[in-house]
Amino acid sequence: MHTRSKRYVRRQRGRQKAADRRAHAKYAPSTYAPSTRPENRLAFQVAAGLKKRWPNVLPFSI
């Protein structure tokens, strides 16, 4: 059985997530999905990365 390559699957998933984000930003009110707004997304990614590395160092909770 032929399976798709890891890179293909990963890129496909990234593309799908981006499309989902766009759809959410378009249809969902900003109060319902605050993390989908572009100006918040980067901050959320950074915070998630920090939380992953140092879960107890962050001075504020998100």
URLINRA-V805780 format. One record per residue. RES is the residue in one small letter. PHI is phi in radians with two decimals (* if undefined). PSI is psi in whole degrees, -180 to 180 (none if undefined). OMEGA is omega in whole degrees, -180 to 180 (* if undefined). Layout:
RES_PHI_PSI_OMEGA ; RES_PHI_PSI_OMEGA
This chain:
m_*_133_-179 ; h_-1.61_125_177 ; t_-1.88_156_180 ; r_-1.24_152_-179 ; s_-1.20_155_-179 ; k_-1.03_-42_-178 ; r_-1.10_-43_-180 ; y_-1.06_-47_-178 ; v_-1.08_-43_-178 ; r_-1.12_-44_180 ; r_-1.16_-39_179 ; q_-1.07_-44_-178 ; r_-1.13_-41_178 ; g_-1.08_-42_180 ; r_-1.10_-42_-179 ; q_-1.14_-42_-180 ; k_-1.11_-41_179 ; a_-1.09_-42_179 ; a_-1.12_-41_178 ; d_-1.07_-43_179 ; r_-1.04_-45_-180 ; r_-1.06_-44_-179 ; a_-1.10_-43_-180 ; h_-1.08_-47_-178 ; a_-1.06_-32_-177 ; k_-1.32_-46_-169 ; y_-1.77_-32_-176 ; a_-1.50_140_174 ; p_-1.13_151_-173 ; s_-1.13_-25_180 ; t_-1.25_-30_-177 ; y_-1.32_-38_-178 ; a_-2.29_77_-176 ; p_-1.19_-28_-175 ; s_-1.39_-7_-180 ; t_-1.54_-12_179 ; r_-1.22_135_-173 ; p_-1.01_-36_-177 ; e_-1.26_-21_179 ; n_-1.62_-24_-171 ; r_-1.07_-46_-178 ; l_-1.09_-45_178 ; a_-1.03_-41_180 ; f_-1.14_-42_179 ; q_-1.07_-46_180 ; v_-1.07_-46_-179 ; a_-1.09_-40_180 ; a_-1.12_-41_178 ; g_-1.10_-44_179 ; l_-1.09_-45_-178 ; k_-1.07_-36_-179 ; k_-1.16_-42_-177 ; r_-1.38_-48_-179 ; w_-2.21_84_-174 ; p_-1.13_-24_-174 ; n_-1.97_8_-177 ; v_-1.64_-28_-176 ; l_-1.03_126_-177 ; p_-1.25_-18_-179 ; f_-2.24_152_-180 ; s_-1.71_145_-179 ; i_-2.05_none_*
